Amino acid sequence: MFTTFNMMARGFVGKFSLVLLCLVPLIFTSGIKESYANISIEKQRKLFGDAKRALKKGQLRKFNRINKKLIDYPLYGYLQYNYFIKRLSRLSENRIKNFLEVYSDSPISDRLRYKWLQSLARKGKWKTFLKYYRPVGGANLRCRKGIALFKTKKIEEAKAVAEKLWLVGKSQPRTCDQLFSLWKKHDGLTEEKIWARVILAMEKGRTRLAKFIGKKLSKKKQRWIARWKKMHRHPAENLLRNYYKVDAPIPNMIVRHGIKRLARRDAGAASDAWESIRKTHIVESPEEVRKVDQYIALRGGFQKNPKALEWLGKLEKPNAKVQDWRIRSALGQQDWWAALTWIEALPDAERNSEQWRYWRARILELQSQSLPVLKTASERIYASLSKERSYHGFLAADRLGSSYQFNASPLKFSENELNEIEKVPGIERARELFFLGMVPQARREWAKVTSAFKKTDLKKASVLASRWNWHDRAISTVAKASHYDDIGLRFPTAYKDIVLKQAKEQGIEPAWIYGVLRQESTFMPDARSGAGALGLMQLMPKTGRMTARQLKFRIRSNNELLNVNKNIRLGSAYLRRMLDENNGNNALATASYNAGPYRVKQWLPEQDMPSDIWVETIPFNETRKYVRRVMSYTVIYDDKLNGKVQVMGSRMPDIKVRKNVDS
């Protein structure tokens, strides 16, 4: 495969070298190639950087001189891409086509295609655009495809593209305005479709978009949109307005929307309002009633409303979410028999999951005080679960007082097997990009090449990434291969000196820091979340700056939070603060680190509660999973760092009632 690729690359250069290097023609002879064949990889990397800088400065003669030395370097195509991208208007269709074909296995092919298609669209070259169109961009490029179809008289196909782009509950790029205008001219944008998008926008809470789109509708429907907007903002004040006291689709829909909006804040108030409305002035289909009932019940469970268990129990045709929250609500109210009843009602696959096996055993143990025979049944389940390396497996071992089972099974491959994968062009490019510090590009290459790998090759690739200390790719790739037992690969101790130093300074366990770090970023130093969290320990900028002030130093820019030393220092200090605020309870502190200390205070129980029950009833799915993983990862790192393990239960004492929770 590697040899074939090099042959393709050499042929590719021969086809367009005169244009590619327009100042100095290059003819690659065997003599030239031989003279550069023994350049070391270190020298090639340096030359690659020199060529990039020369191209950026417009020093084309220097670029040409360096470029011909790198024809066999894995990143040769990146130099060609950088040259091409600034000269698209001067390149022929065939030359670009050749590049796209030769580098079809690399993200640079998609990136060049995207830029070229945009250029073709701006020039109105619609036939060429459609000839080379691939879904390599977002809505902007898809809208251009729709325009191209209209311009080339492929009307029905164009209408289908336009409708799909129209029927979304969010704004689309400005490029789409032209598409929608053409769609309207061809009798595609009807009042029915406009109203359908208004509904989608309102369901997403995009009230401004709904109002804007609604300007194309009748005055009557515009009035309903204005009322809907008021309902969205102030449901309690608008639910009983007289104009909703009719049995008609639009007012009924707005009322349902209002009930759900009210339920987001107060499920109890929503339940009362819904019962009143249904009795007096509204008729609904059974299916719509069921949907609203389910929404109120689930929000009640989320808000730990005392009536939630009753509401959830009455629901017909429960989905998986309802089934889960029936059990969680019963556990939160410590109604053990109700919880057991709902566990037994689960489908077999769900009932036999680690989570619900643990809770079945836990409930049997709790009830064994009055029925001693249940103790044996619970211990039998615990014994089976305790063999697992997992949160519930460790909890089960704690209940029995037995040792944890780590079940390590390192991946083993011969050097020849690993070399075979290492020579795959995409892996070679990813490796070079990673070593050159071009990490985002490296990840794109890695994702592209491994997307076609079978499980065995994924495992080999993960071992290579681990060897290169590219831990986030090693972890994600071995997970994609469904191999979870190589503990060394999945739980590395990178940045060990920094972690140990900060653990000592803050007086917290290094294993806990590692558990949080592993969960937050999987050792990706440049990690950025959609919410704006940064770095290894995913610090929000505001939290990072506040913590830095407490440590007597300044953060001048958000990019400083990506610095490994500063990120771990600030994250460890914030963990210490969360631990202090939660009286030394690691489970509460971990939840606070993820969801924020204020939310966690709202989730505290009205009476003292075992930590395992509290964790199971955390309203946010993300935070519940987060706490479980960090607690189990801490155990694993405890074993890796110390060779002995502190029982997980010692980090999870009972949750105490906190007074003045709202203060």
Residue pairs with C-beta under 8 A, 6 or more apart in sequence:
1 423
1 424
1 425
2 423
2 424
2 425
2 428
5 425
6 72
8 102
9 71
9 76
9 77
9 102
10 28
10 71
12 98
12 99
12 102
13 20
13 26
13 28
13 71
14 28
15 95
15 98
16 95
16 98
16 99
17 25
17 26
17 27
17 28
18 25
18 26
19 90
19 91
19 92
19 95
20 26
20 80
20 83
20 84
20 95
21 60
21 63
21 64
21 67
21 83
22 60
23 60
23 61
23 64
24 60
24 61
24 64
24 65
26 64
26 67
26 68
28 68
28 71
32 68
33 71
33 72
36 68
36 69
36 70
36 71
36 72
37 72
39 47
39 69
44 69
44 70
44 73
45 432
45 435
45 436
47 66
47 69
47 70
47 73
48 70
48 73
48 75
48 78
48 79
48 432
48 436
49 436
50 62
50 66
51 63
51 66
51 67
51 70
51 79
52 79
52 82
54 60
54 62
54 63
54 66
55 63
55 79
55 82
55 83
63 79
63 83
67 76
67 79
70 76
70 79
73 432
74 425
74 428
74 429
74 431
74 432
75 429
75 432
75 433
75 436
77 102
77 103
77 106
77 108
77 429
78 108
78 429
78 441
80 99
81 99
81 103
81 108
81 111
81 112
84 91
84 96
84 99
84 112
85 111
85 112
85 115
88 96
88 115
88 116
88 119
89 119
93 128
96 112
96 116
97 132
99 109
99 112
100 109
100 112
100 113
100 132
103 109
103 112
105 425
105 426
105 448
105 449
106 425
106 426
106 429
106 445
106 448
107 441
107 444
107 445
107 447
107 448
110 134
110 136
111 136
113 132
113 134
113 136
114 136
114 137
114 141
116 132
117 129
117 132
117 133
117 136
117 137
117 141
117 144
118 141
118 144
120 126
120 128
120 129
120 132
121 129
121 144
121 147
121 148
124 151
126 147
126 148
126 151
126 152
127 152
129 144
129 145
129 148
130 145
130 148
130 149
130 152
133 141
133 145
133 148
135 141
135 142
138 173
139 165
139 172
139 173
139 175
139 176
140 173
140 175
140 176
142 161
142 165
143 165
143 172
143 173
143 175
143 176
143 178
143 179
144 175
144 179
145 161
146 158
146 161
146 162
146 165
146 179
146 182
146 183
147 158
147 175
147 178
147 179
147 182
149 155
149 157
149 158
149 161
150 158
150 179
150 182
150 183
150 186
155 186
158 182
158 183
158 186
159 183
159 186
159 188
161 179
162 179
162 180
162 182
162 183
162 188
162 189
163 183
163 188
163 193
165 172
165 176
165 179
166 172
166 180
166 183
166 189
166 193
166 197
167 193
167 196
167 197
167 200
168 197
168 200
169 197
169 200
169 201
169 202
169 203
169 204
169 206
169 209
170 201
170 204
170 206
170 209
171 206
171 209
180 189
183 189
191 216
191 217
191 218
194 213
194 214
194 216
194 217
195 217
195 221
197 213
198 210
198 213
198 214
198 217
198 221
198 225
199 253
201 207
201 209
201 210
201 213
202 210
202 225
202 228
202 232
202 257
203 257
205 232
207 228
207 229
207 232
207 233
210 225
210 228
210 229
211 225
211 226
211 229
214 221
214 222
214 225
215 222
217 225
221 250
224 250
224 251
224 254
227 238
227 241
227 243
227 254
228 254
228 257
230 238
231 238
231 239
231 254
231 255
231 257
231 258
231 261
232 257
232 258
232 261
235 258
235 259
235 261
235 262
236 262
236 269
236 273
238 244
238 258
239 255
239 258
239 259
239 262
239 273
239 277
240 273
240 276
240 277
243 251
244 251
244 254
244 255
244 281
244 282
245 280
245 281
245 282
246 281
247 282
247 283
252 282
252 283
252 284
252 288
255 277
255 282
256 284
256 288
256 291
256 292
259 270
259 273
259 274
259 277
259 292
259 295
259 296
260 270
260 292
260 295
262 269
262 270
262 273
263 270
263 271
263 295
263 296
263 299
263 300
264 299
266 303
267 296
267 297
267 299
267 300
267 302
267 303
267 305
267 308
267 311
268 300
268 305
268 307
270 296
270 299
271 296
271 300
271 307
271 311
274 292
274 293
274 296
278 284
278 289
284 292
290 315
290 316
290 317
293 311
293 314
293 315
294 315
294 318
294 319
294 322
296 311
297 308
297 311
297 312
297 314
297 315
297 322
297 325
298 312
298 321
298 322
298 325
300 307
300 308
300 311
300 312
300 329
301 308
301 309
301 312
301 325
301 326
301 328
301 329
301 619
302 325
302 619
303 619
304 329
304 332
304 603
304 617
304 619
305 311
306 333
308 325
308 329
309 326
309 329
309 330
309 333
309 335
309 338
312 318
312 322
312 325
312 326
312 329
313 326
313 338
315 322
318 326
320 350
323 342
323 345
323 346
323 350
326 338
326 342
327 339
327 342
327 343
327 356
327 359
328 616
328 617
329 617
330 336
330 338
330 339
330 342
331 339
331 359
331 613
331 616
331 617
332 605
332 613
332 617
334 609
334 613
336 363
336 366
336 367
337 367
339 359
339 363
340 360
340 363
340 364
343 351
343 356
343 359
343 360
343 363
344 351
346 356
350 356
351 357
351 360
354 385
354 388
354 390
354 392
354 393
355 392
357 381
357 384
357 385
357 392
358 381
358 382
358 385
358 392
358 395
358 396
359 616
360 381
361 377
361 378
361 379
361 381
361 382
361 385
361 396
361 399
362 378
362 399
362 612
364 374
364 375
364 377
364 378
364 381
365 374
365 375
365 378
365 379
365 399
367 374
368 374
368 375
368 378
378 399
379 400
381 396
382 396
382 397
382 399
382 400
383 396
383 400
383 402
385 392
385 393
385 395
385 396
385 397
386 393
386 396
386 397
386 400
386 402
386 404
386 405
387 393
387 405
387 407
388 396
388 405
388 407
389 404
389 405
389 406
389 407
389 485
389 487
389 632
389 636
390 632
391 628
391 629
391 631
391 632
391 648
393 404
393 405
394 404
394 631
394 632
394 635
394 648
395 612
395 648
395 649
397 403
397 404
397 405
398 647
398 648
398 649
404 635
404 639
404 645
406 487
406 636
406 639
407 485
408 485
408 486
408 487
408 488
409 485
409 486
410 485
410 486
410 487
410 488
410 489
411 459
411 462
411 463
411 478
411 483
411 486
411 489
413 459
413 460
413 463
417 460
418 460
418 463
418 464
420 460
421 427
421 457
421 460
421 461
421 464
422 428
422 431
422 464
424 449
425 449
426 445
426 446
426 448
426 449
426 450
427 446
427 449
427 461
427 464
429 442
429 445
430 442
430 443
430 445
430 446
430 449
430 473
431 442
431 464
431 468
433 439
433 441
433 442
433 445
434 442
434 468
434 470
435 468
439 526
440 526
442 470
443 473
446 461
446 465
446 473
446 477
450 457
450 458
450 461
450 477
450 480
453 461
455 481
455 482
455 483
456 481
458 477
458 478
458 480
458 481
459 478
459 481
459 483
461 477
462 473
462 474
462 475
462 477
462 478
462 481
462 483
462 486
462 489
463 474
463 489
465 471
465 473
465 474
465 477
466 474
466 488
466 489
466 492
469 492
469 494
471 492
471 494
471 522
471 523
472 521
472 522
472 523
472 524
472 527
474 489
474 490
474 492
475 489
475 490
475 522
475 523
476 522
478 484
478 486
478 489
478 490
479 490
484 490
487 636
487 640
491 514
491 518
491 633
491 636
491 637
491 640
492 523
493 499
493 514
493 637
493 640
493 641
494 523
495 536
495 564
495 568
498 564
498 565
498 568
498 569
499 510
499 513
499 514
499 517
499 568
499 572
500 510
502 513
502 568
502 569
502 572
502 573
503 509
503 510
503 512
503 513
503 572
505 572
506 572
506 573
506 575
506 576
507 576
508 572
508 575
508 576
508 579
509 634
509 638
510 637
510 641
511 634
511 635
511 637
511 638
511 640
511 641
511 642
512 575
512 586
512 630
512 634
512 637
512 651
513 568
513 571
513 572
513 575
514 633
514 634
514 637
514 641
515 629
515 630
515 631
515 632
515 633
515 634
515 636
515 637
516 537
516 571
516 575
516 590
516 593
516 630
517 523
517 536
517 537
517 568
517 571
518 633
518 637
519 626
519 629
519 630
519 633
520 527
520 533
520 536
520 537
520 538
521 527
521 535
521 536
521 537
521 538
523 536
524 536
525 535
525 536
525 562
525 564
525 567
526 535
526 562
527 533
527 534
527 535
527 536
527 538
528 534
529 538
531 540
532 540
532 541
533 539
533 540
534 540
534 541
534 544
534 558
534 561
534 562
534 567
535 561
535 562
535 563
535 564
535 567
535 571
536 564
536 567
536 568
536 571
537 567
537 568
537 570
537 571
537 572
537 574
538 571
539 547
539 561
539 567
539 570
539 571
539 574
541 555
541 558
541 561
543 570
543 574
544 555
544 558
544 561
544 567
544 570
545 555
547 570
547 573
547 574
547 577
548 554
548 555
548 566
548 570
550 573
550 577
551 569
551 570
551 573
555 561
555 566
560 566
561 567
561 570
574 593
575 589
575 593
578 588
578 589
578 590
578 592
578 593
578 597
579 585
579 586
579 589
581 589
581 592
581 597
582 588
582 589
582 592
582 597
582 600
583 656
584 653
585 611
585 651
585 652
585 653
585 655
586 631
586 634
586 651
586 652
587 611
587 614
587 615
587 627
587 631
587 651
587 652
587 655
588 600
588 655
590 626
590 627
590 630
590 631
591 600
591 603
591 615
591 618
591 623
591 626
591 627
592 600
594 622
594 623
594 626
594 627
595 620
595 622
595 623
599 620
601 658
601 661
601 662
602 661
602 662
603 614
603 618
603 619
604 655
604 656
604 657
604 658
604 661
605 614
605 655
605 657
606 657
607 657
608 654
608 655
608 656
608 657
609 654
609 655
610 654
610 655
611 649
611 652
611 653
611 654
611 655
612 652
614 655
615 624
615 627
615 628
615 631
615 652
616 624
618 624
618 627
631 648
631 651
631 652
632 648
634 648
634 651
635 645
635 646
635 648
638 644
638 645
638 646
639 645
